[in-house]
Amino acid sequence: MATHTDPHIHVEARLSGSGRTRDMLAATFGLVAELPAAVETGCGTEVPLAMTSHLPERVTCLPCREHASAQHLRFADQVAELGPMPGSPIAESDALRAAAEHRALARRFAGFDSS
């Protein structure tokens, strides 16, 4: 395996949260999927999964922070627009709450909110 020399903590390009998804599946079904050794990041590089985080305060790569902020804003817009549609199983209040959470994460990744 190649030595990784990049000291920065990155964010996964797709913000998939592989570890969180794996934990949820394990808790729900008792199944454990194998995590990838390396992932593509928001800045376009490939790094070991251990060099990524979904917590804004831990991500030190500025292009990754910008990518995550933009992605969370896009998610917020999608949830706000699509969530409360007629026939949707998502209640309007839940959609608005989810959109607000994504906007808060976007602010944290952009460095505008320290909470």
MDAnalysis code that builds the backbone (N, CA, C; Angstrom):
import MDAnalysis as mda
import numpy as np

u = mda.Universe.empty(345, n_residues=115, atom_resindex=np.repeat(np.arange(115), 3), trajectory=True)
u.add_TopologyAttr("name", ["N", "CA", "C"] * 115)
u.add_TopologyAttr("resid", np.arange(1, 116))
u.add_TopologyAttr("resname", ["MET", "ALA", "THR", "HIS", "THR", "ASP", "PRO", "HIS", "ILE", "HIS", "VAL", "GLU", "ALA", "ARG", "LEU", "SER", "GLY", "SER", "GLY", "ARG", "THR", "ARG", "ASP", "MET", "LEU", "ALA", "ALA", "THR", "PHE", "GLY", "LEU", "VAL", "ALA", "GLU", "LEU", "PRO", "ALA", "ALA", "VAL", "GLU", "THR", "GLY", "CYS", "GLY", "THR", "GLU", "VAL", "PRO", "LEU", "ALA", "MET", "THR", "SER", "HIS", "LEU", "PRO", "GLU", "ARG", "VAL", "THR", "CYS", "LEU", "PRO", "CYS", "ARG", "GLU", "HIS", "ALA", "SER", "ALA", "GLN", "HIS", "LEU", "ARG", "PHE", "ALA", "ASP", "GLN", "VAL", "ALA", "GLU", "LEU", "GLY", "PRO", "MET", "PRO", "GLY", "SER", "PRO", "ILE", "ALA", "GLU", "SER", "ASP", "ALA", "LEU", "ARG", "ALA", "ALA", "ALA", "GLU", "HIS", "ARG", "ALA", "LEU", "ALA", "ARG", "ARG", "PHE", "ALA", "GLY", "PHE", "ASP", "SER", "SER"])
u.atoms.positions = np.array([
    [0.849, -1.181, 0.000],
    [0.000, 0.000, 0.000],
    [0.889, 1.238, 0.000],
    [0.480, 2.233, -0.780],
    [1.263, 3.468, -0.889],
    [1.153, 4.281, 0.390],
    [2.225, 4.988, 0.693],
    [2.230, 5.846, 1.870],
    [1.466, 7.122, 1.557],
    [0.617, 7.529, 2.456],
    [-0.179, 8.738, 2.276],
    [0.495, 9.872, 3.039],
    [0.857, 10.950, 2.332],
    [1.592, 12.041, 2.970],
    [0.766, 13.306, 3.177],
    [-0.461, 13.346, 2.672],
    [-1.308, 14.528, 2.829],
    [-1.746, 14.619, 4.291],
    [-1.416, 15.715, 4.981],
    [-1.763, 15.812, 6.404],
    [-3.204, 16.252, 6.659],
    [-3.936, 16.624, 5.623],
    [-5.281, 17.180, 5.818],
    [-6.339, 16.110, 6.035],
    [-7.382, 16.506, 6.743],
    [-8.575, 15.677, 6.891],
    [-9.558, 16.175, 5.839],
    [-10.110, 15.247, 5.077],
    [-10.977, 15.563, 3.940],
    [-12.418, 15.162, 4.236],
    [-13.284, 15.409, 3.263],
    [-14.671, 14.968, 3.332],
    [-14.928, 14.113, 2.091],
    [-15.724, 13.050, 2.243],
    [-16.050, 12.201, 1.098],
    [-16.802, 13.033, 0.059],
    [-16.504, 12.811, -1.209],
    [-17.102, 13.591, -2.293],
    [-18.623, 13.495, -2.298],
    [-19.148, 12.324, -1.999],
    [-20.600, 12.136, -2.055],
    [-21.266, 12.327, -0.699],
    [-20.507, 12.688, 0.291],
    [-21.035, 12.886, 1.648],
    [-21.866, 11.693, 2.097],
    [-21.435, 10.503, 1.697],
    [-22.251, 9.313, 1.954],
    [-22.196, 8.830, 3.388],
    [-21.142, 9.164, 4.092],
    [-21.049, 8.686, 5.465],
    [-20.998, 7.176, 5.533],
    [-20.074, 6.561, 4.805],
    [-19.983, 5.100, 4.732],
    [-19.997, 4.451, 6.107],
    [-19.264, 5.013, 7.037],
    [-19.209, 4.444, 8.381],
    [-20.539, 4.508, 9.087],
    [-21.229, 5.642, 8.956],
    [-22.538, 5.781, 9.605],
    [-23.553, 4.837, 8.982],
    [-23.520, 4.699, 7.650],
    [-24.417, 3.775, 6.967],
    [-24.138, 2.345, 7.407],
    [-22.861, 2.004, 7.493],
    [-22.450, 0.665, 7.926],
    [-22.952, 0.387, 9.343],
    [-22.795, 1.354, 10.246],
    [-23.249, 1.176, 11.623],
    [-24.761, 0.974, 11.704],
    [-25.506, 1.740, 10.886],
    [-26.961, 1.628, 10.894],
    [-27.392, 0.250, 10.387],
    [-26.764, -0.227, 9.305],
    [-27.099, -1.551, 8.784],
    [-26.763, -2.645, 9.786],
    [-25.633, -2.505, 10.450],
    [-25.232, -3.502, 11.445],
    [-26.225, -3.535, 12.600],
    [-26.659, -2.356, 13.047],
    [-27.604, -2.287, 14.160],
    [-28.974, -2.813, 13.765],
    [-29.387, -2.564, 12.525],
    [-30.715, -2.951, 12.080],
    [-30.802, -4.416, 11.680],
    [-29.847, -4.864, 10.875],
    [-29.945, -6.200, 10.295],
    [-28.879, -7.179, 10.777],
    [-27.905, -6.694, 11.514],
    [-26.817, -7.564, 11.925],
    [-25.830, -7.827, 10.808],
    [-25.938, -7.069, 9.721],
    [-25.035, -7.212, 8.582],
    [-23.953, -6.158, 8.665],
    [-22.755, -6.533, 8.306],
    [-21.663, -5.573, 8.337],
    [-20.991, -5.554, 6.971],
    [-21.129, -4.444, 6.274],
    [-20.473, -4.283, 4.976],
    [-19.037, -3.841, 5.196],
    [-18.187, -4.234, 4.294],
    [-16.787, -3.840, 4.397],
    [-16.626, -2.421, 3.872],
    [-15.913, -1.607, 4.618],
    [-15.674, -0.229, 4.203],
    [-14.541, -0.178, 3.187],
    [-14.610, 0.783, 2.262],
    [-13.520, 0.906, 1.289],
    [-12.251, 1.401, 1.975],
    [-11.107, 0.995, 1.451],
    [-9.829, 1.441, 2.022],
    [-9.581, 2.903, 1.686],
    [-9.997, 3.325, 0.491],
    [-9.787, 4.706, 0.052],
    [-11.071, 5.242, -0.575],
    [-11.259, 6.545, -0.499],
    [-12.450, 7.186, -1.053],
    [-12.053, 8.441, -1.817],
    [-12.919, 8.843, -2.751],
    [-12.723, 10.104, -3.453],
    [-13.220, 11.224, -2.547],
    [-12.499, 12.326, -2.552],
    [-12.836, 13.434, -1.661],
    [-13.442, 14.608, -2.422],
    [-13.944, 15.565, -1.675],
    [-14.530, 16.757, -2.256],
    [-13.555, 17.585, -3.064],
    [-12.269, 17.450, -2.778],
    [-11.252, 18.208, -3.522],
    [-10.730, 17.427, -4.718],
    [-11.276, 16.215, -4.937],
    [-10.913, 15.439, -6.108],
    [-9.759, 14.471, -5.932],
    [-9.230, 14.345, -4.735],
    [-8.151, 13.383, -4.504],
    [-8.726, 12.099, -3.921],
    [-7.912, 11.079, -3.876],
    [-8.307, 9.829, -3.237],
    [-7.429, 9.647, -2.012],
    [-8.076, 9.456, -0.869],
    [-7.343, 9.310, 0.389],
    [-7.890, 8.109, 1.150],
    [-7.118, 7.602, 2.121],
    [-7.654, 6.540, 2.979],
    [-8.905, 7.039, 3.716],
    [-9.866, 6.164, 3.874],
    [-11.104, 6.532, 4.558],
    [-10.828, 7.132, 5.930],
    [-9.781, 6.664, 6.583],
    [-9.425, 7.169, 7.912],
    [-9.028, 8.640, 7.894],
    [-8.735, 9.183, 6.720],
    [-8.345, 10.595, 6.598],
    [-9.531, 11.470, 6.219],
    [-10.763, 10.978, 6.467],
    [-11.972, 11.757, 6.184],
    [-12.801, 11.908, 7.448],
    [-13.672, 12.895, 7.426],
    [-14.603, 13.110, 8.534],
    [-15.863, 13.750, 7.988],
    [-16.974, 13.511, 8.651],
    [-18.223, 14.181, 8.303],
    [-18.488, 15.357, 9.253],
    [-17.589, 15.564, 10.204],
    [-17.731, 16.671, 11.153],
    [-16.977, 17.901, 10.639],
    [-17.667, 19.002, 10.417],
    [-17.016, 20.191, 9.864],
    [-15.791, 20.639, 10.647],
    [-15.837, 20.521, 11.954],
    [-14.737, 20.992, 12.796],
    [-13.465, 20.170, 12.614],
    [-13.580, 19.001, 12.050],
    [-12.400, 18.139, 11.856],
    [-11.817, 18.223, 10.450],
    [-12.579, 18.714, 9.489],
    [-12.121, 18.776, 8.102],
    [-11.188, 19.971, 7.949],
    [-9.943, 19.696, 7.553],
    [-8.941, 20.759, 7.430],
    [-8.626, 21.124, 5.981],
    [-9.106, 20.369, 5.017],
    [-8.894, 20.670, 3.601],
    [-9.931, 21.718, 3.178],
    [-9.462, 22.913, 2.812],
    [-10.387, 24.004, 2.471],
    [-11.254, 23.699, 1.253],
    [-10.711, 23.125, 0.155],
    [-11.598, 22.773, -0.957],
    [-12.664, 21.755, -0.562],
    [-12.335, 20.829, 0.316],
    [-13.333, 19.858, 0.794],
    [-14.411, 20.550, 1.621],
    [-14.017, 21.509, 2.428],
    [-14.991, 22.262, 3.230],
    [-15.947, 23.019, 2.308],
    [-15.404, 23.653, 1.263],
    [-16.239, 24.384, 0.298],
    [-17.188, 23.424, -0.412],
    [-16.675, 22.262, -0.803],
    [-17.501, 21.255, -1.470],
    [-18.650, 20.808, -0.561],
    [-18.329, 20.489, 0.683],
    [-19.354, 20.018, 1.620],
    [-20.395, 21.098, 1.892],
    [-19.958, 22.330, 2.022],
    [-20.899, 23.432, 2.247],
    [-21.869, 23.550, 1.074],
    [-21.336, 23.528, -0.146],
    [-22.180, 23.635, -1.339],
    [-23.134, 22.442, -1.447],
    [-22.649, 21.237, -1.135],
    [-23.501, 20.043, -1.202],
    [-24.635, 20.118, -0.189],
    [-24.339, 20.554, 1.022],
    [-25.390, 20.642, 2.046],
    [-26.416, 21.715, 1.684],
    [-25.986, 22.803, 1.075],
    [-26.958, 23.812, 0.608],
    [-27.850, 23.232, -0.485],
    [-27.251, 22.455, -1.374],
    [-28.033, 21.813, -2.440],
    [-29.023, 20.820, -1.840],
    [-28.577, 20.016, -0.860],
    [-29.480, 19.075, -0.188],
    [-30.624, 19.818, 0.490],
    [-30.313, 20.942, 1.141],
    [-31.343, 21.724, 1.832],
    [-32.404, 22.199, 0.850],
    [-31.965, 22.702, -0.295],
    [-32.916, 23.167, -1.310],
    [-33.780, 22.021, -1.827],
    [-33.162, 20.867, -2.055],
    [-33.916, 19.711, -2.548],
    [-34.951, 19.244, -1.531],
    [-34.547, 19.141, -0.283],
    [-35.466, 18.675, 0.765],
    [-36.613, 19.672, 0.939],
    [-36.298, 20.957, 0.950],
    [-37.328, 21.971, 1.133],
    [-38.314, 21.983, -0.031],
    [-37.806, 21.735, -1.234],
    [-38.663, 21.777, -2.418],
    [-39.451, 20.487, -2.615],
    [-38.807, 19.355, -2.421],
    [-39.437, 18.077, -2.733],
    [-40.152, 17.429, -1.559],
    [-39.742, 17.740, -0.335],
    [-40.310, 17.083, 0.831],
    [-41.795, 17.286, 1.015],
    [-42.274, 18.523, 0.990],
    [-43.690, 18.736, 1.297],
    [-44.642, 18.593, 0.106],
    [-44.249, 17.906, -0.960],
    [-45.121, 17.749, -2.124],
    [-46.350, 16.917, -1.755],
    [-47.476, 17.158, -2.424],
    [-48.675, 16.355, -2.157],
    [-48.389, 14.872, -2.375],
    [-48.819, 14.061, -1.439],
    [-48.604, 12.622, -1.520],
    [-47.274, 12.158, -0.970],
    [-46.427, 13.101, -0.588],
    [-45.126, 12.734, -0.041],
    [-45.310, 12.194, 1.367],
    [-44.563, 11.137, 1.722],
    [-44.673, 10.603, 3.081],
    [-43.980, 11.493, 4.109],
    [-43.282, 12.515, 3.646],
    [-42.557, 13.413, 4.546],
    [-43.452, 14.604, 4.882],
    [-43.666, 14.840, 6.152],
    [-44.468, 15.982, 6.580],
    [-43.708, 17.274, 6.288],
    [-44.433, 18.342, 6.044],
    [-43.805, 19.621, 5.731],
    [-42.874, 20.068, 6.857],
    [-43.284, 19.880, 8.104],
    [-42.443, 20.298, 9.219],
    [-41.138, 19.498, 9.262],
    [-41.207, 18.200, 8.917],
    [-39.995, 17.376, 8.877],
    [-39.071, 17.824, 7.759],
    [-39.634, 18.155, 6.609],
    [-38.828, 18.618, 5.482],
    [-38.148, 19.934, 5.819],
    [-38.875, 20.836, 6.445],
    [-38.289, 22.126, 6.811],
    [-37.198, 21.955, 7.870],
    [-37.403, 21.045, 8.801],
    [-36.394, 20.776, 9.830],
    [-35.132, 20.186, 9.196],
    [-35.304, 19.235, 8.275],
    [-34.155, 18.626, 7.595],
    [-33.408, 19.667, 6.764],
    [-34.143, 20.530, 6.083],
    [-33.510, 21.587, 5.289],
    [-32.720, 22.530, 6.194],
    [-33.279, 22.867, 7.349],
    [-32.581, 23.750, 8.295],
    [-31.310, 23.084, 8.817],
    [-31.363, 21.784, 9.057],
    [-30.168, 21.065, 9.528],
    [-29.077, 21.070, 8.462],
    [-29.455, 20.876, 7.200],
    [-28.465, 20.925, 6.117],
    [-27.879, 22.333, 5.970],
    [-28.721, 23.357, 6.115],
    [-28.199, 24.731, 6.031],
    [-27.241, 25.030, 7.189],
    [-27.551, 24.513, 8.366],
    [-26.656, 24.704, 9.519],
    [-25.318, 24.005, 9.273],
    [-25.360, 22.797, 8.716],
    [-24.115, 22.100, 8.389],
    [-23.329, 22.870, 7.328],
    [-24.023, 23.420, 6.340],
    [-23.347, 24.216, 5.303],
    [-22.630, 25.406, 5.935],
    [-23.290, 26.078, 6.881],
    [-22.653, 27.217, 7.567],
    [-21.428, 26.774, 8.359],
    [-21.531, 25.618, 9.019],
    [-20.390, 25.111, 9.788],
    [-19.213, 24.769, 8.873],
    [-19.479, 24.128, 7.740],
    [-18.399, 23.817, 6.810],
    [-17.800, 25.094, 6.226],
    [-18.626, 26.126, 6.037],
    [-18.120, 27.398, 5.509],
    [-17.384, 28.208, 6.576],
    [-17.495, 27.772, 7.830],
    [-16.798, 28.455, 8.908],
    [-17.566, 29.619, 9.507],
    [-18.861, 29.692, 9.214],
    [-19.674, 30.799, 9.720],
    [-20.393, 30.491, 11.012],
    [-20.351, 29.261, 11.446],
    [-21.088, 28.869, 12.643],
    [-20.229, 27.871, 13.410],
    [-19.926, 28.154, 14.636],
    [-19.051, 27.286, 15.424],
    [-19.805, 26.321, 16.317],
    [-21.143, 26.301, 16.258],
    [-21.925, 25.405, 17.126],
    [-21.988, 24.011, 16.602],
])
